[in-house]
Amino acid sequence: MQQELDALETLGVTLPSPAYILGAIVFGVLGLAAYIHGRRAGRPRTRWLGLALMLYPYLVWNTALLYIVGLGLCVAVWLDLR
């Protein structure tokens, strides 16, 4: 197993940290909730923000940036719902 991980690292592939995986799951679930609420309430901005929350972890590979963008999108959803 360690040999396979070392081979992947030489190719530039690294596995995400547990903090990254947890953040991706949490923000994905929050995004799904925002998307469903936006669809049911007829709020297109909330729906798009929820979709962004679900999909942006696929574009961000830095854990700190994942949390910064995720918290920013969560604040945007919260402000939109107020």
PAKE-238161 format. One record per residue (C-alpha): residue number from 1; residue in one letter; x, y, z. Coordinates in Angstrom, 1 decimal. Example, Ala and Ser with C-alpha at 12.3 -4.5 7.8 and 13.67 -1.06 7.14 Angstrom:
<nodes>
NODE:num:residuo:east:north:up
NODE:1:A:12.3:-4.5:7.8
NODE:2:S:13.7:-1.1:7.1
</nodes>
This chain:
<nodes>
NODE:num:residuo:east:north:up
NODE:1:M:0.0:0.0:0.0
NODE:2:Q:2.8:2.4:0.9
NODE:3:Q:4.5:1.7:-2.4
NODE:4:E:1.4:2.7:-4.3
NODE:5:L:1.1:5.9:-2.4
NODE:6:D:4.7:6.8:-3.0
NODE:7:A:4.2:6.1:-6.7
NODE:8:L:1.2:8.4:-6.8
NODE:9:E:3.2:11.1:-5.0
NODE:10:T:6.0:10.9:-7.5
NODE:11:L:3.3:11.6:-10.2
NODE:12:G:2.1:14.7:-8.2
NODE:13:V:-1.1:13.0:-6.9
NODE:14:T:-1.7:13.5:-3.2
NODE:15:L:-4.7:12.4:-1.1
NODE:16:P:-6.8:15.0:0.6
NODE:17:S:-6.5:15.5:4.3
NODE:18:P:-9.4:14.4:6.6
NODE:19:A:-10.1:18.1:7.3
NODE:20:Y:-10.6:18.7:3.6
NODE:21:I:-12.9:15.7:3.3
NODE:22:L:-15.0:16.8:6.3
NODE:23:G:-15.3:20.3:4.9
NODE:24:A:-16.3:19.0:1.5
NODE:25:I:-19.0:16.9:3.0
NODE:26:V:-20.3:19.6:5.3
NODE:27:F:-20.5:22.2:2.7
NODE:28:G:-22.0:19.8:0.2
NODE:29:V:-24.8:18.9:2.6
NODE:30:L:-25.4:22.6:3.4
NODE:31:G:-25.4:23.3:-0.3
NODE:32:L:-28.0:20.6:-0.9
NODE:33:A:-30.2:22.0:1.8
NODE:34:A:-29.9:25.5:0.4
NODE:35:Y:-30.7:24.2:-3.1
NODE:36:I:-33.8:22.3:-2.0
NODE:37:H:-35.0:25.3:0.1
NODE:38:G:-34.4:27.7:-2.8
NODE:39:R:-36.3:25.4:-5.2
NODE:40:R:-39.3:25.0:-2.9
NODE:41:A:-39.4:28.7:-2.0
NODE:42:G:-39.0:29.9:-5.5
NODE:43:R:-35.7:31.7:-4.7
NODE:44:P:-33.3:31.3:-7.7
NODE:45:R:-30.4:33.1:-6.0
NODE:46:T:-30.5:30.7:-3.0
NODE:47:R:-30.8:27.8:-5.4
NODE:48:W:-27.7:28.9:-7.3
NODE:49:L:-25.7:29.6:-4.1
NODE:50:G:-26.6:26.1:-3.0
NODE:51:L:-25.4:24.6:-6.3
NODE:52:A:-22.2:26.6:-5.9
NODE:53:L:-21.7:25.2:-2.4
NODE:54:M:-22.2:21.7:-3.6
NODE:55:L:-19.8:22.0:-6.6
NODE:56:Y:-16.9:24.3:-5.6
NODE:57:P:-15.0:21.6:-3.6
NODE:58:Y:-14.3:20.0:-6.9
NODE:59:L:-12.4:23.1:-8.0
NODE:60:V:-10.5:24.0:-4.8
NODE:61:W:-7.7:21.7:-3.6
NODE:62:N:-6.4:23.8:-0.7
NODE:63:T:-8.0:23.1:2.6
NODE:64:A:-7.8:26.7:3.9
NODE:65:L:-9.3:28.0:0.7
NODE:66:L:-12.0:25.4:0.9
NODE:67:Y:-13.1:26.7:4.3
NODE:68:I:-12.8:30.4:3.3
NODE:69:V:-14.9:30.0:0.2
NODE:70:G:-17.4:27.7:1.9
NODE:71:L:-17.9:30.1:4.8
NODE:72:G:-18.3:33.0:2.3
NODE:73:L:-20.9:31.1:0.4
NODE:74:C:-22.7:30.1:3.6
NODE:75:V:-22.8:33.8:4.6
NODE:76:A:-24.2:34.7:1.2
NODE:77:V:-27.0:32.1:1.6
NODE:78:W:-27.8:33.4:5.1
NODE:79:L:-27.9:37.0:3.9
NODE:80:D:-30.1:36.0:0.9
NODE:81:L:-32.6:34.2:3.3
NODE:82:R:-32.9:37.2:5.6
</nodes>
